[in-house]
């Protein structure tokens, strides 16, 4: 079996050529049309010198062209590399340079930044610019116009054989440090995030044609509305999972919660893909302000970022016939498990999931912990090759224990009596205050449950007596935050040592495009100003 991303797409394109593959605004392409355009791009890139192993950046927000770029790269065995479109010049230079990008495809709105760093990128030899309606009109670019490139290239599928060993690189968000490129074999990524392992049975699918075969037999394909940016695995892999099974993918260039509901009412999607509170909470607020017919929704699936209990409660109340799920996983592990949301009055209730194939909780030595014990979330089986050009971090995270290679993450978890797993928090962000360990996620969830708080990020700050103290940056749900009542609220739900001793009020809490807290921003924010509240 090739088990290659391009092969998997070609199988479904051959099986259901006239079915709608992708929708973006008023634009829509069938599987055959998407196939032809991706082939054109692949031929253009090959003519420009790209081939197996060539690293090609996709510096784009969600669009049909983003999907074409990914497919076009896979078709010629090149390696598409995600570039965070929110990065500024120095951050972009680091990723372009560290990832050894030889080519890139970008939306025109990012042209000024690319032109700024281009002189320092000696290895970047060819770029394409895609027109956009996100502020790019009229901006100068030295890149070749994307549509011109496609017009002069062949739509035919005359590519050589591919390999399951072809690479897939996903750069992490870099919320606590510099971004790192996670290097996968394509088959391994397909197995853990793309449907190569049956979601219900946990067993490997029969062959590379199973998804397309079953998709072609399905008379009622679904539409998946993917809201997170394609530059993150939390969006990219649901997108491909849907496509490889013959479903339709729906994109929005920029997240606009009001527009999301208008699109839901118009396009009638069955699946809504979100990433935690960063997307789900604005959706809840927008729906409450202007309800629409959302009865088509069968599932709202969240992953990659925390979906707090109050937001789960709100989703379940607003959409009682819709299944709300929460998945665990990361760029380093792929899918780790899934939980089904239930109502609960405890705002700090942590996610509880049933682990997927190869996922487990291990102790410091890398051995499984018994029910009732705590440890680190780990994954065996189909795991990455490591971090691109970073053997030190690779050796730290990827270990072989009793002859079994595994990735051991920084995610702390507890194994319950029934074998399910409760997530506690990120170990690398834990606040050690006087010997007590405080996981930011628990405190953040409690803060956000208060009616005057809209968003929150919790960090540790140096303290001369306790080593560290808990601190927070919050944004207000209205005009201001009632700090006195917020303090009482936290004390009512959490132990006293978990109470943020200092709180800063910000106009908005910065998050990555995938919805994760930006801890570097939070530390910079508090360092630049006095706090707005100190606990008694």
N, C-alpha and C positions, 0 to 999 in steps of 0.2 A: 504494500500500500504506500502511495506517495504521501498521503496525509499532509498535504501542503495547502496553504491557504488559497492559493490561486486555483489549484486543482479542485478543491472543494467548491469554490464559487463556479467554476466552469461546469461542474456536474449539475448544479441546480439551474444554471443558465440554459443548459441543453434540455433539461427536463421540463421547465416551465418558461420558455422564452418570452411569452406574451403577458405574463403576470407582472403587475407593478412591483418593482424592487425598492424604489426610494422616492420619497416625496420631500420637497423643500419649498414651502410657500406655494406658489402657483405652478412650480415645476415638478414634473414627475417623469421617471424613466422606467421602462420595462427592464426585465433581466437581460434581454437581448440588447437593448440600447445601452445599458450600463456596461455590458460586456464589450461592445464595439468601441465605446469611448475609452474604456480602460486599455483595450488593445492598442488604440491609437497612441495613447500616452506611453505605453510600454515601448512601442516601436520608436517613438521620438527619443525617449531616454536612452534606448540602446544605440540609436544613431549618434547620440551625443557622447557615447563612450561608457554608459552604464552597463553593468553586467553582474554576474554572481558576486555577492559580497560588497557591492558598492553601497555606501551609506548615503541615503537621500533623506533630507529633512522635510517633514511636512509641518509648515509654520502657518497653521490655518485654524479658523474657527469652524464650527460644524457647517458642512455644505455638501452638495453632491460631488463637487470637485475634490473634497477631502477624501471621500470614499473612492473615487476614481484613482486618486494618487496612491492610496494604499494598495489597491488591486493591481495597478500598473506596475508598481515596484515588485510585488510578489510574482507577477507573471514572468519577469526576467531574472528572478532570483536575487534582485537587489534587496537591501534592507532599509525599509522606511523607519525613520527615527522621529519620535514625537518631539516637538518644540513648543514649550509653553508660551502662548501668545501674549501672556501678561508680563513676561519678562521685559526688563529694560536692557539698554545696550550692553552693559558689562555682564549681566546674567546670560544674555543671548550669546555673547562672544564665548563665554565659558562652555556652553552646551555645544555650539557649532564646532568649537575647537576640540573639546574633549571627545565628542562623538565622531570626529574625523569625517565630517560631512563633506562630500565632494560635489553634491548637488542639493538643490532645495526647491520646493514649491511653496509659494506664499501668497496670501491675499494682499491686494494692493495697499490696504490700510496699514500694513506693517512695513511697507517699502522704506520709509525714512530710517527706521532702525537698521534694516538690512544694509542700506547704503552706508550708514555710519560705521558698521563693523566690517563691511566687505574688504576694505584695504588691508585689514589685519588678518584676513583668512586666506592664506596662500593656497590652501588645498581646495577651496570652493571654486569650481571651474564652470558651473552651469546652473542657472536659476530660471524658474518660470514664475510669472506673476498672473494671478487669477483676479479678475475684476470682482468687486464686491459693493454692497450698498451699506457698508458699515464705516463710511468716512474715507474710503480710498480714492474716490473720484478726483482726478486731476493730479494726484501725487506722482512725482517723477520716479521712475524705476529703470535700472539698467537691465532688468530681467526680460527674457523673451515672453511675449504675450502667450498665455496658455492656449487660448482658442486657436490662434494662428498655428501653434505647434501641432495641435490635434488635426487641423484641417489638412495639413500636408503629409500626414502619416497614415499608414495602412490600418484598416479596422480588422484585418485578418488575424486568426489565431495560429500563427506559425512559429511557435516558440519551442525550444528544446525541452527535454525531460527535466523535471524538478526533483527535489529530494526532501524527505522528512527532516533532514538535518539542516535545511536552510534556516538562517537565523531570523529571529524576531527580537528587537530591542525596545524596551520601554523605559524611558527615563522617569525616575521617581520625582515626586513633587518638591523635594528638598525643603520640607517644612522645618527641619531642625538642623540642616547643614546643606552642603552642596549637593545638587542633583546627582544621582548615580544611575548608570545605564544597566538595567537588568537584562541579561543575555539568555535567551531561551532557544531551544530547538522548536521549530514550528509544530512538530507533532506533539511535543510535550505540552505546549500552550493550548493546542486544540483539545488535548485530552482533559485538561483541568479547567478550561474556561470556554471552550468553543463547542461543546456537545460531543466530544469524542469519548466521553464516559457518560452513560445513560444517567440522566438526572434522578430517575426514580429508583433504579436498581443498583446504581453504583458500579455497574460492570461496564467494561469497554464495549463500544458498539461493534457490530459484526464486521463492518468494512467501511471504507471511505465513502461508499455510495449510500449508506443507510439514511443519512439525513436528507439527501436529495430524493431518494426513493420514497421515503415516508412523506416528504413535503409535497411531492407530485401527486401522491394519492389523497392528500388532504383537500377536500372540496371547499373548505372554509378557512383559508389562511388568515392569520391575524396580522394586525398592524401594531408595531412596537414604536412608541413615541419615546425616543432616546434624548433626554434632556442634558445630561452631563456632556462636557466637551470630549470629542473623539481623541484628544491628545492624552486621555487617561484610559487605562484598561477597563475601568468601571463603565465606560461607554463603548469603547471599541469592541470588546468581546461580546456584550449583548447584541451589538449591531451585527457582527458576523454570525453569531449563533442564530439570530433571526433569519438572516439572508440564506445561510447554508440549508435551512429547513424550508425555504420557499415562502417565508413571510415578508411583509413589507416593513421598511424602516422609514420613520418620519423624523425629520430634523427641523430644528429652529436655530438660526445663526447665532442669536444671543438669547440668553434666558430672560424672558419677559413673562412673569406669572399671569398677567391679565390675558396676554395673547395666547398662552398655553391653553387656557380654558376655552377661548374662542376656537382654537384649532381642534381641541377635543370635541367640541360640539359639531364642528364641520366635518372632520375626517373620521370620527367614530373609532379611535384606536381601542384595542383591547388591553394593551400593556403599557404602563407608564413607568419608565426607568428614571430613578432619582438617586441623589447621593446625600442622604442624611437631611438634617434640619436646614442646611443652607439652601436647598431647593424646596423641600417639603413644607417648611413653615411659610415662606412667601406664597406657595400654592394654596395653603389652607386659608391664609388671610384674603387672598384674591377671590377665592371661591365664595367665602362668606360674604364678601362685599358685592359680588355679582355672580350668583349661581347660574350654572348652565346645565343642559342635559348631558350628564357624564355617565349615563347608564350603560354605555358600551364597555366601560372599564371592568375587566375581570381581575386584574392584578396590578398593584403598585409595588414595585420591587426596589429596595434600597440597598446600596452597598458602598463600601469605601470610606464612609464617614458616619458619624454617630446620628442615629435617629432616636431622639429622646422620647421617653414615655409619654409626656403630655402631647407631643406631636402625633405619636401613634394613636393615642386616644382620640384626637381630633379627626384623624383620617378615618378611623373606624366608625366614628359617629356620623361623619359626613357621607361616607360611602359604605353603608352596612353590608352591601352585597359584594363588596370587592375584597379580595385577599390582599393583605398587606404583609410583605415578607421583608426580612432583613438578612442579608448574606454577609459572611465574613470572608476575608481573603485579602490579598495584596499583590503588588507586582511581583513579589518574590515567591509567593505560594500558589497563586491562582485561587480557585474556589476552595474554601475551607469548610463551609457548612452553611445551613440555612435555618432560620427561625421564623415562626408565624406569629405575627403580633397579636397580643391580647390586651384588653383594657386592664389597667392597674392604677391604683391611686398613689403609688409610691413614685415620685418624680425621678428618683435616683435608681430605679430598677434597671439593672444592666441587661444587655442583650443575652438571650439564651438560645443556643442553636444546637441542632443535631449535626454532628460533623460529617463531612464527606469522606470519600475514599482516600486513605493515606493521611488524613489529618488526625492529629493527636495532641495531647498535652504532656510535656516532658519536664523532668527535673533538671538540675544544673548539669548532671552527667549525661543528659540526653535520653534518659530512660522513662517510659510511661509512668505517670503518677496514678495512684489508685483513686477510686471515687472518694470525694471529700477533700482531696488534696489540691494544692495549687501548683502551677508551673507555667511553662512557656508554650505558646501555640507553635506547633511544628508540623512539617509536612514531609512525607516520604513518597516514593514512587516517581511520578513525573514532576521533576523540579528543575529550576534553571541551571544553566552551566555555571553561572556566577555573575559577578559584576564586571562590566566591560572595563578593561584596563585597571582593575583595582584588586590585585591579589590579596592585599591585606584584609580588606573588608570581606572579600569572598571567603577567606579562611576563617574569619570570625563567625560568619553567619551560616556557612555551609559546612557540615561536619559529617563524618562517617562514624556511626556508633554500632558496635557489634556487627560490622560488615554492611550496614545499611546507610546509604547516603541520605541525609535529610537537611532541610533548611529549618533553623530554629530562629523564630522571630523575637521581637521585643514585646510582643503582645502577651500580657499576663492573663491567665484564665484559671477557673476552678472547674473540676470535674464533678458533676452531680451524681447522685446515687443511681439514676436511670441511664447514665452514660452520656447525657447531654453536657454541653459545655457553657458556662457562664463567663462572658468576657469581663475582665476587671479594668483593664486599661493598658496604655503603652508604658512599658517598663522604662524606656529611655527618657520619658517625661515625668516620671514619678518625683514628687516633692518629698524629701526626707526632712521632716521637721521634728527635732528632738528624738530621733530614732523611730518615729511613726511615719509610715509610708502613706502618702496621699496620692491617689490617681486622679489626674485632672478631669477625666471624663465624668466621674461621679459628681464632682463639685460643679462642673459646667452644666450638667443636666439639672441639678437642683437650682442653680441660679436662674436658668432659663425658664424654670417652672413658675417663677414669681411674675405676677401680672405687670410689673413695671419694667421688667427686663426683656429685651428682645433677643439679644445674643450675648455670648460670653466666651472668653478664653481664659484658662487658669494656668499660671506659671509659678515657679519657685523663685524667690529672691533671697539673697544672702541675709543671714541674721547672726549677730555676734554670739547669741546664746544658744539658739536652736539649730544653727547650721543653715537652715533655710526656713522661710515662712511662706505660707500660701498667699498668693496675690491674684488679682483678677482684673481684666479689662472687660467692661460691659458696654452695651449700647442700650438706649432706652426704648421701651415699647411705645411711649408717648412723649410728653414734654420733658419728663425728668424721671429719675429713679428714686424711689423712697428707700434710702439706705437703711434707716432704722428698722423698717418693717422687713426689708430684705435680710438683715442680720438675724432678726427673730425667726424668719422663715428657714434660713439655713440651719440655725441651731435646733429647730424643731425636727429636722430630718437627718442631720448628720452630727457626728461627734464634734466636740468643740475644737479639736486640733485641725479639723478640716475647714474651718471657717476662714475665708480670705481676710487677712488682717489689714490689707490695704486694697482699695478698689479704685480704679481709674475709669472715668466715663469718656467714651469715644463716640464720635458721630456714627461710626459703623465699625464693626469688628472685621478685620481683614481675614479672608479665607482664600485658599487656593481655588483654582477653577473646579477641582473635584469636590470642594466643600469642606476640606480638612482645615482645622485651625492653623493659622500662620503664626507659629510660636516665635519665629525670629522677629516678625513685625511687632508682636506684643512686647517683647523685651526691649525693642528699640523705642516703642511708644512710651513705656513707663520710665525709661531712662531719661527722656527729654522733658519731663514735666512732673510737678508735684501731684500726689494722689488726691482724689476727690473725697475719699472717705477712709477713716481709720477705725477699725473695730474697737469697742470698749474693752 
